[in-house]
């Protein structure tokens, strides 16, 4: 398909070859031609027809977005530890959402979960629609797929993940390299390991009272993170409050724990339990400080 620069050259060619012959394409007509070009190319990329007006607005929005700073999101640090996979994955996804590739498509579409375009979903932005619906073939995909592989290559080389994407180096296949990483770090075996790590974190966490490097909020964070990871792994959690209370071994919290155990509402609501205990610990600490 004719590129934007090619279309500009074609318009200039008409002007040059028809000087004095009465043919002149006004500015707004040129803008309309570019809108039609953008609309045709974009609908072909995602495989569905759309209203030209909508895509004209989308084109203007993307042109404005292109003027925004491109260095607000930093590139992820190299991946060196398996235990940092979740944070590194989120960082990489954010980075790819902030960068556009060929045909002005966000590079995040290369690592989206599903292969077929999701045309049944209602999207809030053109950005989201492109990520979910852009075709995973065509010339621009080949270029963008290679760009994502190059980024993965640079971030995983000499680290534990390189062995899982090395096989795609010859083809620079970023999407299949990403799928290989997902299968290794989030496949069935990885989920079993992840669930066990969460349960180990919960069972080993212990609150013994205020400490300089381990206070009550740190204890809460360990449980919250484990709960979030278990939910992400599809593991039902039935004993949030019981496990939370079991790890509180500060003698000054004995009465606080009894109050929670005797209240069915608290036993069924982890957030309320945390807030109640945090308030009680804070009040107890202040009273002890005052009495000294």
C-alpha positions, 0 to 999 in steps of 0.5 A: 500500500502507498505510504504517507510519504509516497502519497505526499510525493504523488500530490506534489507530482500532480501540482508540478505536472499540471502547473497552469493547467487548472489542477490544484488540490487545496489544503483541506482536500489534501487532509481528506486524502490523507484521512482516507489513506489512513482509514483504509490502511488501518482498517486493513490492518485490523480487518474490520470496516470503520467510519472514515470520520472516526478514523480521521479523529483517530489520525489526529489523536495519534499525530498529537500523541506523536508530539508527546515526549517518548522518553517518559517510560524507561526501558526495563533493566536486564532480566537477571533473576527468575524471582524478578519475572513478574516485575520485569514482565510488567515493566516490559509491557509498559515499555512496549505500550509506550513505543510505536513501531511500523505503521504507528502501531503500539509494539505491545500488540506483539506480546498480547495474549491471544492471536485472533483479533478481538473485534467483539470488545468495545475499546476506550481508545484507538491505542487499545484497539490496535493492541488487541486487533492489529493483524499478526502478519503483513510487512509491518508486523514482520518489522515490529516483531523483529524490533521486539525480539531485538529488545528481548535479546538485549534484555535477556542476554547472559541471563536465565531467560536467554536459553528460552528465546535463543532458538528464535535468534535466527528469525528474530521472532519476538512473538514466539520468543515471548510465548516461550518465556510465558510458557516457561515462567507461567506454564503449569509447572511454573504455576505449581512452583508459584503457588508453593512459593506463595504458601511458603511466604505466608507460613514463614511470615511472622510479626513479633512486634515493631522492628526497624526493618520489619513493621506491621505494614511489611507483614501485611504486604507479604500476605497481600502480595501472596494473595494477589499472586495466588488469585492470578494463578487461579488458586482459591484462598479460603483461610486469609484471616486465619493464616494472617492471625497465625503469623502474629506472634507479638504478645501485645496483640493477643487480645487484639487477635481474640477480638478478631476471632470472636467476630465473624465479620472480621473473620470473613473480611481480610481488609477489615481485619487488617485495618482493625489490627493496624489501628489497635497496634497503633493505639497500643504503641502510643499508649505504651509510649505515653506511659513511659 
